[in-house]
Amino acid sequence: MPVYNNKQTANPTFSDKRIKRGLYRAADGTLINADCNGSYNIIRKVAPDAWKLVEGVEDGKGHKPAVHPVRIVVDPLTKPKREILALL
């Protein structure tokens, strides 16, 4: 991950590629949400040893983090409050 340097002459290169808005493809072909990718990179910058105790996260050889966001749209005019709360 590049470090900011105002005297830097060469542009940094990135291994990830933006596929479309909100979606990135990692160097190994894994698709990841842009927000998840950004938060992971912030953690790596701020706390480089954060994943030290969790084997396989940083090097990708162990378990890969998996996030499957689900969008739930509830129309409060058609569902009773009890059913809405049961979904949460």
N, C-alpha and C positions, 0 to 999 in steps of 0.2 A: 504494500500500500504506500503510495507516494507521500512524502512529507513536504509541506509548503516551504518553499525557499524563493524569496523574491529575486535572487541572483541566478536562478536556474535558467539555462539556455535551452535545453532540450525539453520537449513536451513529454509528460509521463505516458506510459502505455498501460492499458487496462486489459485484463484477461476476460472480464465480463462484457457481454454485448447486450445492449438494449433491444429487445424484440419489438415491443410496443409500449404504450403508456402503462407504467406500473408493472412491467414484466421484464426480467433479465434472464439471460442464459449464461451460466457459469462456464468456465473453461472446459469442464468435464461434461457439459451438455445438460446439466441439471437446471430446470426452470425454477426461478425463485421470485417471489413478490418483491417489488422494489423497496417497499417500506421495511420488510424483513431484512433484505440485503443491507440497506442503509443502517439499520439499528445494529446489525451484527458487526458492520465495519466500525461503527462508533465505539462499540464495546471493545473491539480489538485495539483501537487507538488509545482509549482512556484506561483500560485495564487489560494490558497484554497477557497477564497471567490468569485471567478469569476462567479460561477453559482448561487450565493445567490439571485439575482434579477429575475432569470429565474426559475419559480416554476416547480418542477417535474423532472428536468434534473438529479440532483445528486442522488436523491433517487429512480428514475425510476418509480415513481407513476404517473407522468404526461406524457407529450409528450416525446417520445424517439427520439433522433436525428436519422434522416434517411438520408443515403447517398447512392445514386444509381449512381455510376460512369458509364459513357458510353464511350466506345472506338470508336472513329471515325477514320477510315483509308481512307485517300484521296490520290489517285494517281494523282499527278500533271500533268502527261503526257496525261491523258485521259479526264480531266475535265477542262473547261475554268476557268480562275482565278475568274471570277464573281461568278460562282457556288460554288467554294471553299470558298470564303469570305461569301457567304450567309449561309453556314453551321456554321460559327463561331459566 
